[in-house]
Amino acid sequence: MKLSFRDFEKLWRTPLTPKAIDEIEQLDFEYEPVDISDENALIEEIREEIRQNKFVKAGQSREASWEKGWDENLQNFLKSKDIDDLIPKYFGKSAINRLGQHFIRAKNQNFDLNMLRAIQARLFTEYLSEQKNIYEFGCGTGHNLLFLRKLYSDCSLVGLDWAHSSQETLSHLSQTLGDENIHGKNFDYFSPDFNFKLKPSSAVFTVASLEQIGNRHRLFIDYLMENKPAIVVHIEPFRDLLDEQNPVDLTSIEYMKQRNYIEGYCEAIFELQKEGKAQVHSFERTFIGSKYVDGYTILVWSPSK
């Protein structure tokens, strides 16, 4: 089986932009379904790993690990000058993926990355097309910014991350590509630099980076509220919309809890909307994920002016 842009439109119940369709049609989405007995075995396997407490908790203590990981990508990139070496190592670790609350088996190693690119193609073309200054918080190696650059050649891109190797990577990337509109900045979700101001009418996005802060999100929300970007796009492992009655979803919920992933962020944004301080434009599941986590829930919002 192979997904087409029409399958994504059906999955998300929305038409895609022509530019998003063009990007999606260039990617390989070949997979095979997992039968019910194998799916049940996978559910039990994951739940047993969770019972054995095998997964490291996210949080501030993991900063050194991310520094090391992004530096590994950087060193490989410096040797090869191949931007594919900037793809994080956690992509392609397993052929097992999630689609529509079931497990599937990918036929190529880039399947999970391609699925993320499909989500990004939709959101970036839907929400970021008018923005001239775009900031990615928790940008890591900058691979999401590179995909964004494919879509928009003339906007200013700033990648922010707590790992210093991230800023070094973006500096080398800018030089290698001859792109003076890619910059890096050190930024810690746990201790935001309020002196760093976003340019007026900017866009902000995050991709699976807010997961690291658990319930310690108040300061980052305060930072965004103070800077008032025109649009904020999150693609994150929010568990708010997952179904505890669905066994596949439940493995993701239990995994997120054990990893201490982001919690309470969406409720905080909706509370701001209730107070008239923010507007939520989209809050929905993508029904896409990896072996362990249905990790790509969409939250698009903006602070009130």
C-alpha positions in Angstrom: 0.0 0.0 0.0 1.1 3.6 -0.6 -0.3 6.8 0.7 -1.1 9.7 -1.7 -2.0 13.3 -1.0 -5.7 12.3 -1.2 -5.2 9.9 1.7 -3.8 12.7 3.8 -6.7 14.9 2.9 -9.1 12.2 4.0 -7.1 11.5 7.2 -7.1 15.2 8.1 -10.5 16.1 6.6 -9.1 19.1 4.9 -7.9 20.0 1.3 -4.2 20.6 0.9 -2.6 23.5 -0.8 -1.1 22.9 -4.2 2.4 23.5 -2.8 1.8 20.9 -0.1 0.5 18.4 -2.6 3.6 18.9 -4.7 5.9 18.2 -1.8 3.9 15.1 -0.6 3.8 13.6 -4.1 7.7 13.6 -4.1 7.9 11.4 -1.0 7.7 7.6 -0.5 4.8 6.5 1.7 4.8 2.7 0.9 3.8 0.5 3.8 2.0 -2.6 4.8 -0.7 -3.0 7.4 0.0 -5.0 10.6 -2.5 -7.7 11.3 -4.5 -7.8 14.5 -2.5 -10.6 16.2 0.8 -8.7 15.5 -0.7 -5.5 16.6 -1.8 -7.0 19.9 1.7 -8.4 20.3 3.2 -5.0 19.7 0.8 -3.4 22.3 1.9 -5.9 24.9 5.5 -5.5 24.0 5.4 -1.8 24.5 3.3 -2.0 27.7 5.8 -4.5 29.1 8.7 -2.1 28.4 6.8 0.7 30.1 6.1 -1.6 33.1 9.8 -2.2 33.3 10.5 1.5 33.3 12.9 1.3 30.4 12.5 4.9 29.1 14.5 7.9 30.3 12.5 10.9 31.5 12.7 14.1 29.5 13.6 17.3 31.3 16.3 19.8 32.2 18.7 17.1 33.2 18.9 15.9 29.5 20.6 19.0 28.2 24.0 17.4 28.0 22.6 14.5 26.1 21.0 16.8 23.5 24.3 18.7 23.2 26.1 15.5 22.5 23.5 14.3 20.0 23.4 17.5 18.0 27.2 17.7 18.0 27.4 14.2 16.5 25.2 15.3 13.6 27.4 18.4 13.3 30.6 16.5 13.0 29.2 14.2 10.4 27.9 17.2 8.4 31.3 18.9 8.6 33.0 15.8 7.1 30.4 15.2 4.4 28.8 18.6 3.7 25.7 16.4 3.1 22.6 18.0 4.6 21.1 14.5 5.1 23.6 14.1 7.9 21.6 16.7 9.8 18.6 14.3 10.1 18.4 13.3 13.8 19.4 9.7 14.5 16.0 8.9 16.1 14.3 8.8 12.7 14.1 5.4 11.0 15.0 3.4 14.1 11.9 1.1 13.6 9.9 0.0 10.7 6.8 0.1 12.9 4.8 3.3 12.7 1.3 4.6 13.6 -1.4 5.6 11.2 -5.1 6.1 12.1 -4.8 4.5 15.5 -3.2 1.3 14.2 0.3 0.1 13.7 1.7 -0.2 10.2 5.1 -1.5 8.9 7.0 1.0 6.7 8.7 -0.3 3.5 11.5 2.3 3.6 13.7 3.8 6.3 12.6 7.4 5.7 8.9 6.7 6.2 8.6 8.4 9.6 10.5 11.4 8.5 8.4 11.6 5.3 5.2 11.5 7.4 6.5 14.5 9.4 7.3 16.3 6.2 3.7 15.7 5.0 2.4 17.4 8.2 4.9 20.2 7.8 4.1 20.7 4.1 0.4 21.2 5.1 1.0 23.5 8.0 3.9 25.5 6.6 2.0 26.3 3.4 -1.3 27.0 5.2 0.0 29.3 8.0 3.5 30.5 7.2 3.3 31.7 3.6 2.9 35.4 4.5 5.6 35.6 7.2 9.0 37.1 6.5 10.6 36.2 9.9 10.1 32.7 11.1 11.6 31.3 14.3 11.9 27.6 15.3 12.2 27.0 19.0 14.0 23.7 19.8 15.4 23.5 16.3 18.2 21.0 17.0 20.2 20.5 13.8 18.0 22.8 11.7 16.6 20.1 9.5 13.0 21.5 9.8 14.3 24.9 8.8 15.9 23.4 5.7 12.6 21.9 4.7 10.9 25.3 5.3 13.6 26.9 3.1 12.6 24.6 0.2 9.1 26.1 0.4 10.1 29.8 0.9 13.4 31.1 -0.3 13.2 34.7 0.8 12.2 34.7 4.5 14.5 35.1 7.5 14.9 31.8 9.4 16.1 31.7 13.1 16.7 28.5 14.9 16.8 28.5 18.7 18.0 25.7 20.9 19.5 25.2 24.3 22.4 23.2 22.9 25.3 25.3 21.7 26.2 22.7 19.0 22.9 23.7 17.4 24.0 27.3 16.9 27.4 26.1 15.5 25.5 23.8 13.1 23.3 26.6 11.8 26.4 28.8 11.3 28.2 26.2 9.3 24.9 25.5 7.4 24.5 29.1 6.5 28.1 29.3 5.2 27.8 26.0 3.2 24.6 27.0 1.5 25.6 30.6 1.1 22.3 31.6 2.8 22.8 34.7 5.0 19.1 34.4 6.2 19.6 31.4 8.4 20.7 32.2 12.0 21.0 30.4 15.3 20.4 31.7 18.8 20.8 30.0 22.2 17.5 29.7 24.0 16.4 27.6 27.0 12.7 26.8 27.5 13.3 26.5 31.2 14.9 30.0 31.4 13.7 32.1 28.5 15.8 35.1 27.5 13.2 37.8 27.6 15.7 40.3 26.3 15.6 38.4 22.9 12.8 40.0 21.0 11.0 38.6 18.0 10.6 40.9 15.1 7.1 42.3 14.6 4.6 40.1 12.7 6.7 37.0 13.0 5.8 33.3 13.0 6.9 30.7 15.6 6.9 27.0 15.3 8.0 24.0 17.3 8.3 20.3 16.3 8.6 17.7 19.1 10.7 20.0 21.3 8.2 21.2 23.8 7.9 17.6 24.9 11.1 18.1 26.9 9.6 20.6 29.4 6.8 18.5 31.0 4.6 20.9 33.0 7.2 23.7 33.2 5.8 25.7 30.3 4.5 28.9 31.9 7.7 30.9 31.3 7.7 30.0 27.6 4.1 30.9 27.2 4.8 34.2 29.0 7.6 34.8 26.5 5.3 34.3 23.5 2.6 36.4 25.0 5.0 39.3 25.5 6.5 39.1 22.0 3.1 38.5 20.3 4.0 36.6 17.1 1.4 36.7 14.4 1.1 32.9 14.5 2.4 30.0 16.6 2.4 26.5 15.1 3.1 23.5 17.3 3.6 19.9 16.1 4.0 18.2 19.4 3.2 15.0 21.4 0.3 16.6 23.2 -1.7 13.7 24.7 -4.9 15.7 25.1 -6.7 14.3 22.1 -5.6 10.7 22.3 -8.2 8.1 23.2 -7.5 6.1 26.4 -10.1 3.5 25.3 -8.1 2.7 22.2 -5.3 0.2 23.0 -2.8 1.6 20.5 -3.4 5.2 21.7 -3.1 4.0 25.3 0.5 2.8 24.7 1.3 6.3 23.5 -0.3 7.9 26.5 1.5 5.6 29.0 4.8 6.2 27.1 4.4 10.0 27.2 3.6 9.9 30.9 6.7 7.8 31.6 8.9 10.1 29.6 7.5 13.1 31.4 6.5 14.7 28.1 4.6 18.1 27.8 1.5 18.3 30.0 -1.0 21.1 30.6 0.3 23.3 27.7 -2.9 23.1 25.6 -5.1 23.7 28.6 -3.1 26.9 29.4 -3.5 28.2 25.8 -7.3 27.5 25.9 -7.5 29.3 29.2 -5.8 32.3 27.6 -8.4 32.2 24.8 -11.2 32.1 27.4 -9.7 35.2 29.0 -9.6 36.9 25.6 -5.8 37.0 25.5 -5.3 34.4 22.7 -7.0 32.8 19.8 -6.8 29.1 18.9 -6.9 28.5 15.1 -6.5 24.7 15.1 -6.3 21.9 17.6 -6.3 18.4 16.0 -4.7 15.1 15.7 -2.7 14.1 12.7 -3.2 10.3 13.5 0.5 9.8 12.7 3.3 8.5 14.9 6.2 6.2 15.5 6.4 2.9 17.3 6.1 4.3 20.7 4.3 7.6 20.4 1.5 9.3 18.5 3.6 12.4 18.6 2.2 14.9 16.1 -0.8 16.7 17.5 -1.3 20.2 15.9 -2.0 23.3 18.0 -2.0 26.6 16.1 -2.7 29.8 18.0 -1.8 33.5 18.3 -1.7 35.9 21.2 -4.3 38.7 21.0 -2.9 42.1 20.0 
